[in-house]
Structures are given as structure tokens and as C-alpha cells.
Amino acid sequence: MSITASDVKKLREMTGAGMMDCKKALADANGDFEAAVEYLRKKGQKVSEQRADRDANQGVIVTIISADKKKAVALELNCETDFVARNEDFVAQAEKFAKVAFDEQVSDVDTFRTLKLEGLEIGEHLKSMVGKIGEKIDVRRIELMNSDGIILSYIHPGAQLAVLVDFAGEVDAEIGKDVAMQVAAMNPIAVNKEDVDATVLDKELEIAKEQLINEGKPVEIAEKAAHGKVRRFYEERVLNEQKFVKDSSVTVRDYLKSKGAPAVVAFVRIQLGDN
């Protein structure tokens, strides 16, 4: 049967697929739109399988925070090229995905792929994007945050690094941004010393002790001196112990106290491509 330009246009609007792909789908489906959509979905599946081993290390990170600042989500959507990552449609789709994760409060990516958006499972949307764009597309991570205080976010220009910070109470927006930027720049692993995982601490003590022994220190002295190196580890990797990036004469804890600001309860830092 004859496939008209208006038919192709209609299928393109329905699926977002390319013009020639739509024309071929309609021809193979004898003009049946449902069958043509299924054809394109299968094509997307095929492309997805072909690109499963490709590196998707570009993309965007988007965040959503509730109006009362009690709930938040950060979602990373990946693709293969920066060109695609900067595309408005790609970013808009990432925001739609984040809204689903936020509404359903789901952070497990496999579960997330089974949720529905506009009547179609997220996994099917991803396959459709692969078919349309021709690159490997996937959701790498979803981070949820719930607070008894308030949550503020910071997205670094380029949308490849995002931070969520949970404060114990109401905080001035500029102070909140300062702390979020601190997390972005200095990449702490915990809010307080007590929050550092014991295995991480044991490893740092062991490394410090071995370094001192290799420098010629007796074992007994090395064991004592290792604790001094661990203190420096805290200053480098624990948020409240870090020097404040805007004023290195004070720690982040001191900065918050000087401003009468509430304490940081937790934070989430997502950088594109990190595990």
C-alpha cells in the first residue's frame, strides 16, 4: 500500500524515530500503526543489544526536590557522546525519568526500569531512545534522600556533578550552596569522623603504619604516629573536619557555627561515570 508523508509524520510524532525508519516500519507493517510501533520497538531492542558492550560514559545528572524540601532525588542518565548529552530532548527525558523515581520513591535501577511512564515501561522508553538516537542509553544511578529538616541541591555547570545536602533545619540558601559546593569540590566520604566506616579507618591506619615503618620508624613508634596521619585523613575526607574552601582558616563545622546554621545530617554526591 502507499505510505503518505502524513503517515510518516504521524508515526514520527508517536515514536520520535527517524523519518526513514518510520517509512520502512509502515511499509513492513502494511500501514498498520500499531504493528509499525512494534517494529520500531523491536528495532530499538536490536540496536540496544548491539550496543550493550559500548561505553556510555557521557550524560546528565538531574535532581528534583519537593516543595517542602523534605524529599529529593538525583538521577544519572548516560549516553555515549557529549553531543547527545547536551540535547534538550535528552535532558527533558532525564527529568521525566527523575520525576517517576521521585514519585514512586524507587532507587533500585532494575526495579525502576519496570515502572511506567506515559503508559510504557521505563525500559521500553530506553530502548526507544536507543533506536532513535543510535547510542547506548541507560540509567546508571538513582539516589533518594528524605529529611526531617530540609534538603538543598547543587548541580555543577554541565550537569555532570550533583550534590544533595540534608540539613537539620532551615538554612540560608547561600550557606547551603556553600556547603554543597564544598562537597562537590572536596569529595568527602562522611559528615563526621564517627561516620567513617571502620574498615576504611583500619585500612588508613595500616597504610600509615607501613609508611612509617618503611621510613625507618620502630614498630611501636609507627603505631602511635599512625594516628597522627589518620587525623590528617579526617581533615581531608570528613566534611565537618575539612577546611572550608572559601576560608581555609576555619573548618566547615566552624563555618556553620559562626553563621548559626544547622548541622549537616547527610549528603549525596554523584559524579558522571563514578560507581
Backbone as CSV, one residue per row, in Angstrom:
resi,resn,N_x,N_y,N_z,CA_x,CA_y,CA_z,C_x,C_y,C_z
1,MET,0.836,-1.192,0.000,0.000,0.000,0.000,0.874,1.246,0.000
2,SER,0.277,2.358,-0.406,1.013,3.624,-0.466,1.138,4.228,0.927
3,ILE,2.367,4.623,1.277,2.639,5.271,2.568,2.794,6.767,2.314
4,THR,1.922,7.569,2.908,1.940,9.003,2.660,2.891,9.713,3.626
5,ALA,3.243,10.914,3.264,4.117,11.724,4.111,3.455,12.020,5.450
6,SER,2.129,12.193,5.430,1.414,12.469,6.679,1.436,11.247,7.603
7,ASP,1.424,10.031,7.009,1.531,8.807,7.812,2.890,8.745,8.503
8,VAL,3.915,9.044,7.741,5.277,9.026,8.296,5.400,10.057,9.409
9,LYS,4.838,11.240,9.158,4.895,12.310,10.156,4.182,11.889,11.443
10,LYS,3.029,11.258,11.282,2.254,10.815,12.449,3.050,9.796,13.269
11,LEU,3.683,8.836,12.586,4.456,7.822,13.296,5.682,8.432,13.970
12,ARG,6.282,9.415,13.310,7.432,10.095,13.920,7.016,10.803,15.210
13,GLU,5.842,11.437,15.165,5.355,12.141,16.358,5.012,11.161,17.471
14,MET,4.550,9.974,17.096,4.201,8.963,18.076,5.437,8.346,18.745
15,THR,6.500,8.182,17.953,7.645,7.397,18.429,8.947,8.171,18.588
16,GLY,9.062,9.286,17.848,10.326,10.022,17.874,11.394,9.390,17.002
17,ALA,11.059,8.338,16.269,12.035,7.655,15.408,12.318,8.495,14.161
18,GLY,13.379,8.142,13.433,13.769,8.864,12.224,12.779,8.665,11.088
19,MET,12.816,9.590,10.134,11.847,9.568,9.039,11.938,8.277,8.230
20,MET,13.151,7.890,7.837,13.302,6.693,7.013,12.932,5.427,7.784
21,ASP,13.260,5.417,9.093,12.870,4.271,9.922,11.354,4.142,9.992
22,CYS,10.674,5.292,10.132,9.210,5.288,10.193,8.601,4.827,8.876
23,LYS,9.173,5.299,7.787,8.659,4.922,6.459,8.797,3.416,6.246
24,LYS,9.961,2.858,6.611,10.189,1.426,6.440,9.276,0.615,7.365
25,ALA,9.094,1.120,8.600,8.232,0.415,9.552,6.802,0.328,9.037
26,LEU,6.305,1.437,8.502,4.942,1.453,7.971,4.807,0.556,6.750
27,ALA,5.847,0.558,5.909,5.810,-0.301,4.719,5.785,-1.775,5.117
28,ASP,6.642,-2.146,6.072,6.687,-3.540,6.521,5.411,-3.947,7.242
29,ALA,4.732,-2.963,7.860,3.504,-3.241,8.614,2.251,-3.014,7.786
30,ASN,2.430,-2.748,6.490,1.296,-2.508,5.586,0.392,-1.381,6.098
31,GLY,1.028,-0.357,6.670,0.278,0.815,7.105,-0.358,0.688,8.483
32,ASP,-0.171,-0.443,9.143,-0.744,-0.658,10.475,0.153,0.052,11.505
33,PHE,-0.394,1.101,12.137,0.426,1.905,13.045,0.887,1.122,14.275
34,GLU,0.001,0.299,14.827,0.395,-0.481,15.999,1.520,-1.448,15.656
35,ALA,1.407,-2.075,14.518,2.452,-3.002,14.080,3.741,-2.249,13.766
36,ALA,3.607,-1.038,13.232,4.784,-0.229,12.924,5.513,0.201,14.213
37,VAL,4.728,0.543,15.226,5.326,0.896,16.516,6.069,-0.308,17.085
38,GLU,5.458,-1.470,16.995,6.094,-2.701,17.478,7.381,-2.974,16.704
39,TYR,7.357,-2.724,15.419,8.546,-2.908,14.579,9.677,-2.002,15.059
40,LEU,9.327,-0.746,15.326,10.344,0.209,15.780,10.873,-0.161,17.157
41,ARG,9.985,-0.640,18.026,10.422,-1.074,19.352,11.393,-2.248,19.233
42,LYS,11.081,-3.154,18.310,11.980,-4.286,18.096,13.308,-3.811,17.517
43,LYS,13.238,-2.827,16.670,14.460,-2.257,16.108,15.297,-1.633,17.221
44,GLY,14.620,-0.936,18.127,15.328,-0.348,19.259,15.975,-1.415,20.118
45,GLN,15.237,-2.516,20.321,15.773,-3.636,21.094,17.024,-4.182,20.418
46,LYS,16.979,-4.322,19.120,18.113,-4.863,18.387,19.322,-3.951,18.513
47,VAL,19.089,-2.650,18.350,20.180,-1.693,18.483,20.735,-1.725,19.896
48,SER,19.826,-1.811,20.878,20.247,-1.853,22.276,21.168,-3.032,22.522
49,GLU,20.817,-4.202,21.978,21.638,-5.390,22.167,22.983,-5.232,21.477
50,GLN,22.979,-4.621,20.291,24.218,-4.424,19.562,25.173,-3.500,20.320
51,ARG,24.614,-2.570,21.079,25.431,-1.578,21.761,25.621,-1.871,23.244
52,ALA,25.238,-3.059,23.679,25.295,-3.378,25.099,26.711,-3.309,25.662
53,ASP,27.713,-3.567,24.804,29.086,-3.559,25.282,29.784,-2.224,25.044
54,ARG,29.050,-1.247,24.578,29.640,0.083,24.354,29.723,0.850,25.661
55,ASP,30.640,1.803,25.726,30.782,2.640,26.911,29.836,3.835,26.819
56,ALA,28.953,3.956,27.807,28.061,5.117,27.888,28.533,5.952,29.074
57,ASN,29.586,6.742,28.849,30.180,7.489,29.954,29.934,8.988,29.871
58,GLN,29.024,9.382,28.986,28.562,10.761,28.941,27.123,10.789,29.477
59,GLY,26.534,11.964,29.571,25.164,12.045,30.037,24.916,13.251,30.913
60,VAL,23.840,13.172,31.699,23.474,14.272,32.584,23.014,13.714,33.927
61,ILE,23.098,14.555,34.944,22.539,14.250,36.256,21.492,15.311,36.559
62,VAL,20.301,14.884,36.904,19.219,15.820,37.216,18.737,15.559,38.640
63,THR,18.215,16.602,39.264,17.696,16.469,40.630,16.291,17.057,40.712
64,ILE,15.515,16.534,41.644,14.190,17.069,41.956,14.082,17.152,43.469
65,ILE,13.582,18.272,43.976,13.349,18.444,45.401,11.893,18.853,45.599
66,SER,11.241,18.261,46.591,9.846,18.578,46.865,9.710,20.032,47.321
67,ALA,8.494,20.565,47.219,8.246,21.965,47.579,8.596,22.253,49.038
68,ASP,8.391,21.253,49.913,8.711,21.463,51.332,10.165,21.104,51.659
69,LYS,10.922,20.718,50.627,12.352,20.397,50.758,12.617,19.205,51.677
70,LYS,11.643,18.316,51.759,11.786,17.137,52.614,12.207,15.889,51.831
71,LYS,11.973,15.897,50.527,12.309,14.743,49.698,13.063,15.202,48.456
72,ALA,13.975,14.350,48.013,14.749,14.701,46.822,15.202,13.441,46.106
73,VAL,15.516,13.605,44.830,16.074,12.513,44.043,17.143,13.097,43.118
74,ALA,18.168,12.285,42.875,19.173,12.607,41.859,19.278,11.397,40.945
75,LEU,19.225,11.637,39.635,19.244,10.546,38.661,20.280,10.825,37.590
76,GLU,21.044,9.785,37.245,22.061,9.891,36.192,21.611,9.105,34.968
77,LEU,21.465,9.801,33.846,21.120,9.168,32.575,22.327,9.252,31.662
78,ASN,22.773,8.108,31.165,24.002,8.057,30.382,23.766,7.848,28.897
79,CYS,24.715,8.322,28.119,24.753,8.106,26.678,26.227,7.990,26.287
80,GLU,26.497,7.915,24.987,27.878,7.706,24.543,28.623,8.991,24.220
81,THR,27.908,10.038,23.827,28.593,11.253,23.382,28.070,12.500,24.096
82,ASP,28.937,13.472,24.221,28.565,14.739,24.825,27.536,15.468,23.976
83,PHE,27.590,15.257,22.669,26.632,15.890,21.758,25.206,15.506,22.124
84,VAL,24.984,14.221,22.377,23.652,13.755,22.775,23.290,14.270,24.161
85,ALA,24.260,14.257,25.079,24.007,14.685,26.457,23.518,16.127,26.530
86,ARG,23.940,16.952,25.581,23.551,18.369,25.588,22.214,18.603,24.888
87,ASN,21.667,17.575,24.270,20.415,17.724,23.532,19.249,17.982,24.483
88,GLU,18.421,18.948,24.162,17.308,19.326,25.042,16.336,18.170,25.273
89,ASP,16.077,17.375,24.241,15.156,16.248,24.388,15.722,15.199,25.342
90,PHE,17.027,14.978,25.268,17.673,14.009,26.150,17.561,14.470,27.606
91,VAL,17.828,15.737,27.850,17.732,16.296,29.202,16.293,16.238,29.704
92,ALA,15.345,16.574,28.826,13.930,16.538,29.205,13.503,15.121,29.583
93,GLN,14.024,14.125,28.857,13.684,12.744,29.174,14.280,12.346,30.523
94,ALA,15.489,12.809,30.803,16.110,12.535,32.102,15.256,13.110,33.232
95,GLU,14.720,14.287,33.002,13.870,14.923,34.018,12.571,14.153,34.219
96,LYS,12.024,13.619,33.131,10.804,12.796,33.246,11.102,11.526,34.049
97,PHE,12.240,10.910,33.758,12.631,9.707,34.490,12.792,10.016,35.985
98,ALA,13.435,11.143,36.282,13.659,11.527,37.683,12.330,11.732,38.401
99,LYS,11.349,12.283,37.693,10.034,12.520,38.303,9.369,11.186,38.681
100,VAL,9.527,10.175,37.827,8.968,8.859,38.138,9.645,8.280,39.380
101,ALA,10.977,8.348,39.420,11.714,7.830,40.579,11.314,8.579,41.846
102,PHE,11.125,9.893,41.721,10.728,10.717,42.865,9.319,10.341,43.340
103,ASP,8.391,10.248,42.410,7.002,9.943,42.770,6.868,8.552,43.379
104,GLU,7.593,7.600,42.825,7.480,6.211,43.290,8.465,5.892,44.410
105,GLN,9.387,6.825,44.677,10.423,6.622,45.711,11.171,5.301,45.491
106,VAL,11.655,5.140,44.269,12.401,3.946,43.881,13.827,4.333,43.527
107,SER,14.803,3.641,44.127,16.205,3.908,43.824,16.892,2.725,43.145
108,ASP,16.311,1.529,43.250,16.884,0.371,42.578,16.648,0.487,41.072
109,VAL,17.720,0.490,40.308,17.616,0.756,38.868,16.837,-0.341,38.147
110,ASP,17.056,-1.592,38.525,16.329,-2.685,37.856,14.820,-2.561,38.093
111,THR,14.442,-2.245,39.322,13.021,-2.027,39.623,12.495,-0.820,38.870
112,PHE,13.311,0.229,38.819,12.913,1.458,38.138,12.575,1.205,36.673
113,ARG,13.335,0.340,36.021,13.104,0.066,34.596,11.739,-0.564,34.345
114,THR,11.140,-1.166,35.376,9.827,-1.801,35.203,8.673,-0.833,35.450
115,LEU,8.982,0.351,35.977,7.927,1.336,36.236,7.452,1.944,34.927
116,LYS,6.257,2.516,34.961,5.683,3.053,33.732,5.693,4.568,33.689
117,LEU,5.958,5.061,32.513,5.906,6.489,32.201,5.094,6.642,30.924
118,GLU,4.011,7.397,31.017,3.148,7.625,29.863,2.693,6.296,29.248
119,GLY,2.363,5.323,30.118,1.817,4.050,29.676,2.820,3.028,29.199
120,LEU,4.110,3.362,29.254,5.142,2.461,28.752,6.213,2.276,29.820
121,GLU,6.723,1.056,29.984,7.770,0.815,30.968,9.016,1.646,30.648
122,ILE,9.715,2.066,31.692,10.943,2.849,31.507,11.923,2.104,30.613
123,GLY,12.028,0.800,30.798,12.921,0.007,29.961,12.609,0.129,28.485
124,GLU,11.315,0.204,28.162,10.906,0.356,26.763,11.231,1.764,26.252
125,HIS,11.076,2.748,27.134,11.479,4.113,26.756,12.973,4.151,26.421
126,LEU,13.777,3.472,27.228,15.228,3.448,26.994,15.541,2.788,25.648
127,LYS,14.851,1.683,25.347,15.058,1.018,24.059,14.666,1.930,22.905
128,SER,13.563,2.649,23.087,13.117,3.578,22.053,14.142,4.680,21.817
129,MET,14.739,5.171,22.913,15.770,6.208,22.782,16.988,5.673,22.039
130,VAL,17.349,4.417,22.329,18.467,3.791,21.627,18.168,3.729,20.131
131,GLY,16.948,3.284,19.792,16.568,3.192,18.394,16.559,4.530,17.689
132,LYS,16.132,5.561,18.405,16.038,6.901,17.817,17.393,7.570,17.707
133,ILE,18.201,7.460,18.765,19.461,8.204,18.841,20.624,7.427,18.242
134,GLY,20.553,6.083,18.365,21.641,5.270,17.825,22.827,5.146,18.756
135,GLU,22.630,5.442,20.044,23.680,5.295,21.050,23.157,4.437,22.201
136,LYS,24.081,3.865,22.953,23.696,3.165,24.168,23.175,4.193,25.167
137,ILE,21.989,3.966,25.703,21.355,4.865,26.669,20.951,4.040,27.885
138,ASP,21.277,4.528,29.068,20.877,3.781,30.260,20.863,4.687,31.481
139,VAL,20.081,4.269,32.470,20.075,4.927,33.775,21.116,4.221,34.633
140,ARG,22.122,4.954,35.068,23.196,4.339,35.851,22.862,4.296,37.334
141,ARG,22.371,5.437,37.873,22.141,5.521,39.316,20.941,6.392,39.638
142,ILE,20.304,6.056,40.750,19.245,6.886,41.320,19.521,6.986,42.820
143,GLU,19.553,8.186,43.331,19.756,8.399,44.767,18.553,9.143,45.334
144,LEU,17.947,8.582,46.377,16.839,9.225,47.068,17.324,9.810,48.388
145,MET,16.707,10.916,48.799,17.008,11.494,50.110,15.715,11.959,50.753
146,ASN,15.531,11.613,52.015,14.381,12.054,52.794,14.889,12.714,54.067
147,SER,14.274,13.828,54.448,14.814,14.636,55.540,13.742,15.038,56.550
148,ASP,14.172,15.115,57.806,13.329,15.720,58.837,13.595,17.212,58.919
149,GLY,14.664,17.654,58.261,14.996,19.077,58.196,14.658,19.604,56.810
150,ILE,15.693,20.036,56.071,15.480,20.457,54.680,16.633,19.974,53.815
151,ILE,16.347,19.843,52.521,17.345,19.401,51.543,17.593,20.521,50.541
152,LEU,18.863,20.761,50.254,19.255,21.697,49.202,20.116,20.955,48.187
153,SER,20.127,21.440,46.964,20.907,20.770,45.925,21.831,21.751,45.218
154,TYR,22.849,21.186,44.595,23.762,21.967,43.765,24.110,21.111,42.560
155,ILE,23.971,21.674,41.372,24.390,20.994,40.146,25.489,21.827,39.510
156,HIS,26.644,21.218,39.347,27.779,21.920,38.746,27.479,22.191,37.271
157,PRO,27.907,23.347,36.744,27.674,23.646,35.327,28.095,22.481,34.429
158,GLY,27.204,22.124,33.512,27.436,20.978,32.653,26.635,19.766,33.063
159,ALA,26.051,19.822,34.273,25.164,18.756,34.791,25.855,17.403,34.867
160,GLN,27.173,17.400,35.117,27.895,16.142,35.258,28.280,15.853,36.709
161,LEU,27.905,16.738,37.602,28.170,16.563,39.032,27.032,17.210,39.810
162,ALA,26.432,16.443,40.720,25.316,16.963,41.504,25.480,16.571,42.968
163,VAL,24.973,17.443,43.848,25.062,17.214,45.290,23.710,17.501,45.933
164,LEU,23.305,16.624,46.842,22.157,16.859,47.713,22.683,16.928,49.137
165,VAL,22.241,17.932,49.899,22.672,18.055,51.300,21.444,18.149,52.195
166,ASP,21.440,17.315,53.217,20.360,17.281,54.212,20.811,18.054,55.446
167,PHE,20.127,19.163,55.739,20.418,19.973,56.922,19.394,19.671,58.013
168,ALA,19.830,19.828,59.268,18.965,19.503,60.406,17.803,20.474,60.553
169,GLY,17.883,21.634,59.912,16.818,22.623,59.995,16.929,23.633,58.878
170,GLU,16.120,24.670,58.949,16.112,25.715,57.918,17.484,26.372,57.827
171,VAL,17.956,26.572,56.605,19.272,27.141,56.395,19.209,28.175,55.277
172,ASP,19.989,29.224,55.412,20.066,30.245,54.368,20.544,29.608,53.064
173,ALA,19.943,30.016,51.969,20.239,29.392,50.676,21.711,29.508,50.302
174,GLU,22.330,30.656,50.587,23.736,30.853,50.230,24.647,29.971,51.066
175,ILE,24.321,29.825,52.341,25.110,28.948,53.214,24.972,27.508,52.744
176,GLY,23.739,27.132,52.422,23.503,25.785,51.914,24.271,25.525,50.638
177,LYS,24.292,26.514,49.756,25.035,26.358,48.498,26.525,26.235,48.762
178,ASP,27.035,27.015,49.729,28.460,26.931,50.079,28.836,25.514,50.499
179,VAL,28.008,24.909,51.338,28.298,23.562,51.825,28.184,22.547,50.691
180,ALA,27.164,22.694,49.866,27.000,21.774,48.731,28.183,21.875,47.774
181,MET,28.666,23.086,47.540,29.832,23.271,46.668,31.088,22.696,47.319
182,GLN,31.161,22.760,48.634,32.268,22.135,49.361,32.280,20.629,49.094
183,VAL,31.115,20.021,49.198,31.001,18.581,48.932,31.399,18.281,47.491
184,ALA,30.946,19.121,46.565,31.270,18.913,45.154,32.776,19.000,44.921
185,ALA,33.410,19.992,45.515,34.831,20.241,45.259,35.748,19.287,46.008
186,MET,35.424,18.974,47.258,36.342,18.247,48.130,36.024,16.763,48.302
187,ASN,34.865,16.334,47.808,34.507,14.919,47.770,34.722,14.194,49.103
188,PRO,34.101,14.647,50.177,34.239,13.942,51.459,33.555,12.576,51.404
189,ILE,33.941,11.703,52.339,33.322,10.372,52.375,32.328,10.239,53.521
190,ALA,32.305,11.227,54.434,31.396,11.170,55.578,31.190,12.574,56.124
191,VAL,30.116,12.755,56.902,29.843,14.049,57.526,30.722,14.237,58.757
192,ASN,30.782,13.211,59.610,31.544,13.268,60.857,32.546,12.118,60.937
193,LYS,33.533,12.258,61.807,34.531,11.201,61.990,33.866,9.883,62.355
194,GLU,32.841,9.972,63.200,32.168,8.768,63.668,31.455,8.013,62.541
195,ASP,31.225,8.707,61.441,30.511,8.095,60.325,31.422,7.309,59.394
196,VAL,32.736,7.452,59.540,33.670,6.760,58.653,33.613,5.262,58.944
197,ASP,33.467,4.485,57.902,33.396,3.030,58.050,34.659,2.500,58.730
198,ALA,34.469,1.592,59.676,35.591,1.063,60.459,36.637,0.393,59.578
199,THR,36.211,-0.266,58.510,37.171,-0.936,57.632,38.037,0.075,56.890
200,VAL,37.430,1.217,56.537,38.196,2.278,55.880,39.241,2.840,56.844
201,LEU,38.823,3.070,58.090,39.733,3.602,59.099,40.874,2.628,59.379
202,ASP,40.553,1.340,59.520,41.589,0.332,59.764,42.592,0.294,58.618
203,LYS,42.080,0.433,57.404,42.965,0.419,56.243,43.901,1.625,56.252
204,GLU,43.364,2.813,56.591,44.189,4.020,56.639,45.255,3.903,57.727
205,LEU,44.892,3.335,58.885,45.867,3.137,59.966,46.976,2.191,59.524
206,GLU,46.597,1.128,58.848,47.578,0.152,58.386,48.524,0.768,57.360
207,ILE,47.957,1.546,56.422,48.779,2.204,55.402,49.743,3.187,56.055
208,ALA,49.229,3.989,56.992,50.073,4.979,57.676,51.196,4.305,58.448
209,LYS,50.874,3.199,59.137,51.882,2.484,59.918,52.963,1.906,59.008
210,GLU,52.557,1.296,57.905,53.522,0.721,56.973,54.424,1.795,56.371
211,GLN,53.860,2.956,56.068,54.668,4.052,55.525,55.750,4.466,56.514
212,LEU,55.370,4.581,57.782,56.315,4.999,58.821,57.387,3.941,59.066
213,ILE,56.990,2.683,59.044,57.967,1.594,59.203,58.945,1.607,58.042
214,ASN,58.442,1.821,56.827,59.306,1.885,55.649,60.249,3.077,55.686
215,GLU,59.861,4.101,56.466,60.732,5.264,56.645,61.788,5.028,57.738
216,GLY,61.714,3.845,58.369,62.712,3.502,59.373,62.273,3.648,60.814
217,LYS,60.996,3.963,61.046,60.498,4.122,62.410,60.297,2.741,63.054
218,PRO,60.617,2.604,64.353,60.316,1.360,65.071,58.809,1.113,65.081
219,VAL,58.413,-0.149,65.172,57.001,-0.517,65.105,56.174,0.206,66.153
220,GLU,56.690,0.267,67.405,55.934,0.905,68.488,55.669,2.377,68.200
221,ILE,56.696,3.064,67.706,56.557,4.490,67.388,55.647,4.663,66.168
222,ALA,55.790,3.765,65.211,54.975,3.853,63.992,53.495,3.711,64.317
223,GLU,53.172,2.812,65.239,51.771,2.621,65.609,51.180,3.874,66.223
224,LYS,51.947,4.561,67.074,51.459,5.794,67.697,51.373,6.927,66.674
225,ALA,52.423,7.054,65.863,52.464,8.144,64.885,51.408,7.983,63.802
226,ALA,50.986,6.741,63.545,49.974,6.492,62.512,48.682,7.213,62.818
227,HIS,48.363,7.350,64.116,47.129,8.041,64.495,47.167,9.517,64.098
228,GLY,48.383,10.089,64.073,48.519,11.470,63.607,48.194,11.587,62.127
229,LYS,48.617,10.596,61.350,48.294,10.599,59.921,46.797,10.409,59.691
230,VAL,46.163,9.620,60.561,44.722,9.416,60.440,43.977,10.717,60.717
231,ARG,44.486,11.512,61.644,43.864,12.823,61.892,43.887,13.672,60.625
232,ARG,44.989,13.599,59.898,45.076,14.342,58.636,44.112,13.766,57.602
233,PHE,43.933,12.443,57.658,42.950,11.798,56.774,41.560,12.362,57.049
234,TYR,41.204,12.495,58.319,39.917,13.076,58.683,39.789,14.498,58.121
235,GLU,40.841,15.275,58.243,40.809,16.667,57.778,40.621,16.755,56.270
236,GLU,41.057,15.736,55.569,40.943,15.736,54.112,39.630,15.139,53.615
237,ARG,39.089,14.134,54.341,37.986,13.358,53.787,36.677,13.431,54.555
238,VAL,36.649,14.082,55.721,35.422,14.199,56.519,34.919,15.639,56.440
239,LEU,33.685,15.805,56.006,33.145,17.132,55.718,33.356,18.128,56.853
240,ASN,32.917,17.809,58.049,32.997,18.765,59.155,34.423,19.076,59.581
241,GLU,35.368,18.195,59.226,36.778,18.411,59.590,37.556,19.117,58.485
242,GLN,36.967,19.195,57.294,37.669,19.813,56.165,37.799,21.326,56.356
243,LYS,38.871,21.866,55.800,38.998,23.315,55.746,37.951,23.850,54.780
244,PHE,37.270,24.904,55.194,36.232,25.495,54.350,36.892,26.102,53.117
245,VAL,36.383,25.757,51.935,37.057,26.173,50.697,37.102,27.689,50.516
246,LYS,36.152,28.403,51.097,36.132,29.857,50.944,36.932,30.573,52.034
247,ASP,37.345,29.843,53.075,38.132,30.415,54.168,38.864,29.284,54.865
248,SER,40.085,29.028,54.452,40.828,27.880,54.958,41.250,28.013,56.419
249,SER,40.950,29.151,57.043,41.295,29.325,58.460,40.269,28.649,59.374
250,VAL,39.137,28.203,58.807,38.103,27.551,59.608,37.686,26.242,58.963
251,THR,37.167,25.342,59.784,36.608,24.099,59.252,35.160,24.350,58.828
252,VAL,34.594,23.394,58.123,33.191,23.502,57.724,32.308,23.567,58.962
253,ARG,32.633,22.785,59.989,31.853,22.822,61.227,31.888,24.229,61.840
254,ASP,33.076,24.819,61.886,33.219,26.165,62.456,32.465,27.200,61.627
255,TYR,32.515,27.035,60.321,31.811,27.964,59.435,30.317,27.943,59.720
256,LEU,29.740,26.741,59.842,28.308,26.627,60.112,27.959,27.219,61.480
257,LYS,28.796,26.957,62.473,28.547,27.506,63.810,28.602,29.024,63.786
258,SER,29.561,29.586,63.060,29.714,31.044,63.009,28.513,31.716,62.358
259,LYS,27.802,30.979,61.509,26.629,31.518,60.822,25.333,31.160,61.543
260,GLY,25.449,30.422,62.641,24.247,29.984,63.344,23.412,29.033,62.512
261,ALA,24.072,28.305,61.620,23.371,27.408,60.694,23.230,26.014,61.306
262,PRO,22.214,25.274,60.915,22.025,23.907,61.419,23.108,22.973,60.892
263,ALA,23.282,21.865,61.572,24.293,20.881,61.183,23.882,20.138,59.917
264,VAL,24.877,19.597,59.245,24.625,18.721,58.110,24.346,17.323,58.640
265,VAL,23.249,16.748,58.186,22.878,15.397,58.595,23.457,14.361,57.640
266,ALA,23.369,14.652,56.347,23.833,13.698,55.332,24.034,14.435,54.017
267,PHE,24.717,13.781,53.102,24.863,14.334,51.754,24.962,13.195,50.754
268,VAL,24.649,13.524,49.500,24.819,12.602,48.383,25.572,13.357,47.306
269,ARG,26.616,12.742,46.777,27.404,13.343,45.699,27.460,12.363,44.539
270,ILE,26.993,12.799,43.377,27.030,11.957,42.181,27.855,12.665,41.114
271,GLN,28.884,11.974,40.643,29.683,12.489,39.540,29.534,11.542,38.361
272,LEU,29.362,12.095,37.191,29.104,11.318,35.988,30.140,10.204,35.834
273,GLY,29.651,8.982,35.688,30.523,7.859,35.430,31.098,7.172,36.635
274,ASP,31.041,7.808,37.825,31.545,7.166,39.030,30.622,6.041,39.456
275,ASN,31.186,5.035,40.083,30.360,3.937,40.599,29.843,4.279,41.996
